[in-house]
Amino acid sequence: MSWEPIETAPKDGTEIIVGVDIATVWIARNAWWDDGEAWDTQGFDSQAEAAGWWSPTSSVGQQKLAGLYEPTHWMPMPAPPERSS
């Protein structure tokens, strides 16, 4: 696997790893693209405002990755490890 430009990332809700360069610190996060279709039920003023890359912040919270946190690169999520018995 290698990092690819974010413009080539899937925008179908698939969870991927994204890379964000914040003040020369590289941060990798899991994320997915949300087209903002449910913007009116999420408290946004428009679909365009809600659309974008999202990442979990906790088991129930989410953060839109915009501004400083806008991803520049991506790669597929690896397969999870096998459970040991």
KOLSE-101747 format. One record per atom (N, C-alpha, C): residue in three letters; atom name; y, x, z; residue number from 0. Coordinates in Angstrom, 1 decimal. Each point is the difference from the previous one (the first is absolute). Example, Ala and Ser with C-alpha at 12.3 -4.5 7.8 and 13.67 -1.06 7.14 Angstrom:
REM KOLSE-101747
("ALA" "N" (-5.7 13.2 7.8) 0)
("ALA" "CA" (1.2 -0.9 0.0) 0)
("ALA" "C" (1.2 0.9 0.0) 0)
("SER" "N" (1.1 -0.4 -0.7) 1)
("SER" "CA" (1.1 0.9 0.0) 1)
("SER" "C" (1.1 -0.8 0.8) 1)
***
This chain:
REM KOLSE-101747
("MET" "N" (-1.2 0.8 0.0) 0)
("MET" "CA" (1.2 -0.8 0.0) 0)
("MET" "C" (1.2 0.9 0.0) 0)
("SER" "N" (1.1 -0.5 -0.7) 1)
("SER" "CA" (1.2 0.8 0.0) 1)
("SER" "C" (1.2 -1.1 0.0) 1)
("TRP" "N" (1.1 0.5 0.5) 2)
("TRP" "CA" (1.2 -0.9 0.0) 2)
("TRP" "C" (0.5 -0.3 -1.4) 2)
("GLU" "N" (0.3 -1.3 -0.2) 3)
("GLU" "CA" (0.5 -0.5 -1.3) 3)
("GLU" "C" (1.4 -0.6 0.3) 3)
("PRO" "N" (0.8 0.0 -1.1) 4)
("PRO" "CA" (1.3 -0.7 0.2) 4)
("PRO" "C" (-0.1 -1.4 0.4) 4)
("ILE" "N" (0.9 -0.5 0.8) 5)
("ILE" "CA" (-0.1 -1.4 0.6) 5)
("ILE" "C" (0.1 -1.0 -1.1) 5)
("GLU" "N" (0.6 0.3 -1.1) 6)
("GLU" "CA" (0.1 -0.9 -1.1) 6)
("GLU" "C" (-1.3 -0.4 -0.7) 6)
("THR" "N" (-1.0 0.8 0.3) 7)
("THR" "CA" (-1.4 -0.2 -0.6) 7)
("THR" "C" (-0.9 -0.8 1.0) 7)
("ALA" "N" (0.5 -0.2 1.2) 8)
("ALA" "CA" (-0.8 -0.7 1.0) 8)
("ALA" "C" (-0.3 -1.4 -0.3) 8)
("PRO" "N" (-1.2 -0.5 0.5) 9)
("PRO" "CA" (-0.3 -1.4 -0.3) 9)
("PRO" "C" (0.9 -0.9 0.8) 9)
("LYS" "N" (0.4 -1.1 -0.6) 10)
("LYS" "CA" (0.9 -1.0 0.7) 10)
("LYS" "C" (-0.7 -1.3 0.1) 10)
("ASP" "N" (-1.3 0.0 0.3) 11)
("ASP" "CA" (-0.8 -1.2 0.2) 11)
("ASP" "C" (-0.4 -0.3 1.4) 11)
("GLY" "N" (0.6 0.7 1.0) 12)
("GLY" "CA" (-0.3 -0.2 1.4) 12)
("GLY" "C" (-1.1 0.9 0.5) 12)
("THR" "N" (-0.5 0.9 -0.9) 13)
("THR" "CA" (-1.0 1.0 0.4) 13)
("THR" "C" (0.7 1.0 1.0) 13)
("GLU" "N" (-0.7 0.2 1.1) 14)
("GLU" "CA" (0.5 1.0 1.0) 14)
("GLU" "C" (-0.3 1.4 -0.5) 14)
("ILE" "N" (1.1 0.8 0.1) 15)
("ILE" "CA" (0.0 1.4 -0.5) 15)
("ILE" "C" (0.6 0.9 1.1) 15)
("ILE" "N" (0.0 1.3 -0.3) 16)
("ILE" "CA" (0.8 0.9 0.8) 16)
("ILE" "C" (1.2 0.4 -0.7) 16)
("VAL" "N" (1.2 -0.1 0.6) 17)
("VAL" "CA" (1.3 0.3 -0.6) 17)
("VAL" "C" (0.5 1.2 0.7) 17)
("GLY" "N" (0.8 0.8 -0.7) 18)
("GLY" "CA" (0.7 1.2 0.5) 18)
("GLY" "C" (1.5 -0.3 0.0) 18)
("VAL" "N" (0.6 0.4 1.2) 19)
("VAL" "CA" (1.5 -0.2 0.1) 19)
("VAL" "C" (0.6 1.3 0.5) 19)
("ASP" "N" (1.0 0.5 -0.7) 20)
("ASP" "CA" (0.7 1.3 0.4) 20)
("ASP" "C" (1.2 -0.4 0.8) 20)
("ILE" "N" (0.0 0.2 1.3) 21)
("ILE" "CA" (1.1 -0.4 0.8) 21)
("ILE" "C" (0.6 1.3 0.6) 21)
("ALA" "N" (1.2 0.4 -0.5) 22)
("ALA" "CA" (0.7 1.2 0.4) 22)
("ALA" "C" (-0.9 1.2 0.0) 22)
("THR" "N" (-0.7 0.3 -1.1) 23)
("THR" "CA" (-1.0 1.1 -0.2) 23)
("THR" "C" (-1.3 -0.1 0.9) 23)
("VAL" "N" (-0.2 -1.2 0.6) 24)
("VAL" "CA" (-1.3 -0.2 0.7) 24)
("VAL" "C" (-0.8 -1.0 -0.8) 24)
("TRP" "N" (-1.2 0.5 -0.4) 25)
("TRP" "CA" (-0.9 -0.9 -0.8) 25)
("TRP" "C" (-0.8 -0.9 0.9) 25)
("ILE" "N" (0.1 -1.3 -0.2) 26)
("ILE" "CA" (-0.8 -0.9 0.8) 26)
("ILE" "C" (-0.9 -0.9 -0.9) 26)
("ALA" "N" (-1.2 -0.1 0.4) 27)
("ALA" "CA" (-1.0 -0.8 -0.8) 27)
("ALA" "C" (-0.3 -1.3 0.8) 27)
("ARG" "N" (0.0 -1.1 -0.6) 28)
("ARG" "CA" (-0.2 -1.3 0.7) 28)
("ARG" "C" (-0.9 -0.8 -1.0) 28)
("ASN" "N" (-0.8 -0.9 0.6) 29)
("ASN" "CA" (-0.6 -1.0 -0.8) 29)
("ASN" "C" (1.0 -1.1 -0.3) 29)
("ALA" "N" (-0.1 -0.6 -1.2) 30)
("ALA" "CA" (0.9 -1.0 -0.4) 30)
("ALA" "C" (-0.5 -0.8 -1.1) 30)
("TRP" "N" (0.6 -1.1 -0.4) 31)
("TRP" "CA" (-0.3 -0.9 -1.1) 31)
("TRP" "C" (1.3 -0.6 -0.6) 31)
("TRP" "N" (-0.1 -0.4 -1.2) 32)
("TRP" "CA" (1.1 -0.6 -0.7) 32)
("TRP" "C" (0.0 -1.5 0.3) 32)
("ASP" "N" (1.1 -0.6 0.4) 33)
("ASP" "CA" (0.1 -1.5 0.1) 33)
("ASP" "C" (1.1 -0.4 -0.9) 33)
("ASP" "N" (-0.4 -0.9 -0.9) 34)
("ASP" "CA" (1.0 -0.5 -1.0) 34)
("ASP" "C" (1.1 -0.9 0.6) 34)
("GLY" "N" (-0.1 -0.3 1.2) 35)
("GLY" "CA" (1.0 -0.8 0.7) 35)
("GLY" "C" (0.0 -1.5 -0.3) 35)
("GLU" "N" (-1.2 -0.4 -0.5) 36)
("GLU" "CA" (-0.1 -1.4 -0.4) 36)
("GLU" "C" (0.2 -1.0 1.2) 36)
("ALA" "N" (-0.3 0.4 1.2) 37)
("ALA" "CA" (0.1 -0.9 1.2) 37)
("ALA" "C" (1.3 0.3 0.7) 37)
("TRP" "N" (1.1 0.5 -0.7) 38)
("TRP" "CA" (1.2 0.4 0.6) 38)
("TRP" "C" (0.7 -1.0 0.9) 38)
("ASP" "N" (-0.1 -1.3 -0.4) 39)
("ASP" "CA" (0.7 -1.1 0.7) 39)
("ASP" "C" (-0.7 -0.2 1.4) 39)
("THR" "N" (-1.3 0.3 0.1) 40)
("THR" "CA" (-0.6 -0.3 1.3) 40)
("THR" "C" (0.0 1.3 0.8) 40)
("GLN" "N" (0.5 1.1 -0.5) 41)
("GLN" "CA" (0.0 1.3 0.7) 41)
("GLN" "C" (1.4 0.3 0.5) 41)
("GLY" "N" (1.0 -0.9 -0.2) 42)
("GLY" "CA" (1.3 0.2 0.5) 42)
("GLY" "C" (0.9 0.8 -0.9) 42)
("PHE" "N" (-0.3 0.2 -1.3) 43)
("PHE" "CA" (0.8 0.8 -0.9) 43)
("PHE" "C" (0.9 -1.0 -0.8) 43)
("ASP" "N" (1.1 0.5 -0.5) 44)
("ASP" "CA" (0.9 -0.8 -0.8) 44)
("ASP" "C" (-0.4 -0.2 -1.5) 44)
("SER" "N" (-0.9 0.9 -0.4) 45)
("SER" "CA" (-0.4 -0.1 -1.4) 45)
("SER" "C" (-1.4 0.7 -0.2) 45)
("GLN" "N" (-0.7 -0.3 -1.1) 46)
("GLN" "CA" (-1.2 0.7 -0.3) 46)
("GLN" "C" (0.2 1.5 -0.2) 46)
("ALA" "N" (1.1 0.3 -0.7) 47)
("ALA" "CA" (0.3 1.5 -0.2) 47)
("ALA" "C" (0.2 0.7 1.3) 47)
("GLU" "N" (0.6 -0.6 1.0) 48)
("GLU" "CA" (0.1 0.7 1.3) 48)
("GLU" "C" (-1.3 0.2 0.7) 48)
("ALA" "N" (-0.9 -0.9 -0.2) 49)
("ALA" "CA" (-1.3 0.1 0.7) 49)
("ALA" "C" (-1.0 0.9 -0.7) 49)
("ALA" "N" (0.1 0.2 -1.4) 50)
("ALA" "CA" (-0.9 0.7 -0.8) 50)
("ALA" "C" (0.1 1.5 0.4) 50)
("GLY" "N" (-1.1 0.7 0.0) 51)
("GLY" "CA" (0.0 1.4 0.2) 51)
("GLY" "C" (-1.3 0.5 0.7) 51)
("TRP" "N" (0.0 1.3 0.4) 52)
("TRP" "CA" (-1.1 0.7 0.6) 52)
("TRP" "C" (0.1 -0.3 1.5) 52)
("TRP" "N" (-1.1 -0.4 0.6) 53)
("TRP" "CA" (-0.1 -0.4 1.4) 53)
("TRP" "C" (-1.1 0.8 0.7) 53)
("SER" "N" (0.2 0.3 1.3) 54)
("SER" "CA" (-0.9 0.8 0.7) 54)
("SER" "C" (-0.2 -0.6 1.4) 54)
("PRO" "N" (-1.2 0.0 0.6) 55)
("PRO" "CA" (-0.1 -0.5 1.4) 55)
("PRO" "C" (0.6 0.9 1.0) 55)
("THR" "N" (0.6 -0.6 1.0) 56)
("THR" "CA" (0.6 0.8 1.1) 56)
("THR" "C" (-0.8 -0.2 1.3) 56)
("SER" "N" (-0.9 -1.0 0.0) 57)
("SER" "CA" (-0.9 -0.3 1.1) 57)
("SER" "C" (-1.0 -0.9 -0.5) 57)
("SER" "N" (-0.8 -0.5 0.9) 58)
("SER" "CA" (-1.1 -1.0 -0.4) 58)
("SER" "C" (0.6 -1.3 -0.6) 58)
("VAL" "N" (1.2 -0.3 0.3) 59)
("VAL" "CA" (0.6 -1.2 -0.5) 59)
("VAL" "C" (1.4 0.2 -0.7) 59)
("GLY" "N" (0.6 1.1 0.1) 60)
("GLY" "CA" (1.3 0.3 -0.6) 60)
("GLY" "C" (-0.1 0.6 -1.3) 60)
("GLN" "N" (1.1 -0.1 -0.8) 61)
("GLN" "CA" (0.1 0.6 -1.3) 61)
("GLN" "C" (1.4 0.5 -0.2) 61)
("GLN" "N" (0.2 1.1 -0.8) 62)
("GLN" "CA" (1.3 0.5 -0.3) 62)
("GLN" "C" (0.1 0.1 -1.5) 62)
("LYS" "N" (1.1 -0.4 -0.6) 63)
("LYS" "CA" (0.3 0.2 -1.4) 63)
("LYS" "C" (0.4 1.4 -0.2) 63)
("LEU" "N" (-0.6 0.7 -0.9) 64)
("LEU" "CA" (0.4 1.4 -0.3) 64)
("LEU" "C" (1.1 0.1 -1.0) 64)
("ALA" "N" (1.2 0.0 0.5) 65)
("ALA" "CA" (1.2 0.1 -0.9) 65)
("ALA" "C" (1.0 1.0 0.5) 65)
("GLY" "N" (1.0 0.3 -0.8) 66)
("GLY" "CA" (1.0 0.9 0.4) 66)
("GLY" "C" (-0.6 1.4 0.2) 66)
("LEU" "N" (0.2 0.5 1.2) 67)
("LEU" "CA" (-0.6 1.3 0.4) 67)
("LEU" "C" (-1.5 0.1 -0.1) 67)
("TYR" "N" (-0.6 -1.2 0.2) 68)
("TYR" "CA" (-1.5 -0.1 0.1) 68)
("TYR" "C" (-0.6 -0.4 -1.4) 68)
("GLU" "N" (0.7 0.0 -1.0) 69)
("GLU" "CA" (-0.5 -0.4 -1.4) 69)
("GLU" "C" (-1.0 1.1 -0.4) 69)
("PRO" "N" (-1.2 -0.4 -0.3) 70)
("PRO" "CA" (-1.0 0.9 -0.4) 70)
("PRO" "C" (0.3 0.6 -1.4) 70)
("THR" "N" (-0.4 1.3 -0.2) 71)
("THR" "CA" (0.2 0.7 -1.3) 71)
("THR" "C" (-1.4 0.3 -0.6) 71)
("HIS" "N" (-1.1 0.0 0.7) 72)
("HIS" "CA" (-1.3 0.3 -0.5) 72)
("HIS" "C" (-1.0 -0.9 0.6) 72)
("TRP" "N" (-1.2 0.0 -0.6) 73)
("TRP" "CA" (-1.1 -0.8 0.6) 73)
("TRP" "C" (-1.4 0.7 -0.4) 73)
("MET" "N" (-1.0 -0.5 0.7) 74)
("MET" "CA" (-1.4 0.4 -0.3) 74)
("MET" "C" (-0.9 -1.2 0.5) 74)
("PRO" "N" (-1.2 -0.1 -0.6) 75)
("PRO" "CA" (-0.9 -1.1 0.5) 75)
("PRO" "C" (-0.4 0.3 1.4) 75)
("MET" "N" (-0.3 -1.1 0.7) 76)
("MET" "CA" (-0.6 0.1 1.4) 76)
("MET" "C" (-1.4 0.6 -0.2) 76)
("PRO" "N" (-0.4 0.9 0.9) 77)
("PRO" "CA" (-1.3 0.5 -0.1) 77)
("PRO" "C" (-1.0 -1.0 0.6) 77)
("ALA" "N" (-1.2 0.1 -0.3) 78)
("ALA" "CA" (-1.0 -0.9 0.7) 78)
("ALA" "C" (-0.1 0.3 1.4) 78)
("PRO" "N" (-0.2 -1.0 0.9) 79)
("PRO" "CA" (0.0 0.2 1.4) 79)
("PRO" "C" (-1.3 0.8 0.4) 79)
("PRO" "N" (0.0 0.7 1.1) 80)
("PRO" "CA" (-1.2 0.7 0.4) 80)
("PRO" "C" (-1.1 -0.9 0.3) 80)
("GLU" "N" (-1.2 0.5 -0.2) 81)
("GLU" "CA" (-1.2 -0.8 0.4) 81)
("GLU" "C" (-0.1 -0.1 1.5) 81)
("ARG" "N" (-0.5 -1.1 0.5) 82)
("ARG" "CA" (-0.1 -0.1 1.5) 82)
("ARG" "C" (-1.2 0.8 0.4) 82)
("SER" "N" (0.1 0.7 1.1) 83)
("SER" "CA" (-1.1 0.7 0.6) 83)
("SER" "C" (-0.8 -0.9 0.9) 83)
("SER" "N" (-1.2 0.1 0.1) 84)
("SER" "CA" (-0.8 -0.9 0.9) 84)
("SER" "C" (-0.1 0.5 1.4) 84)
***
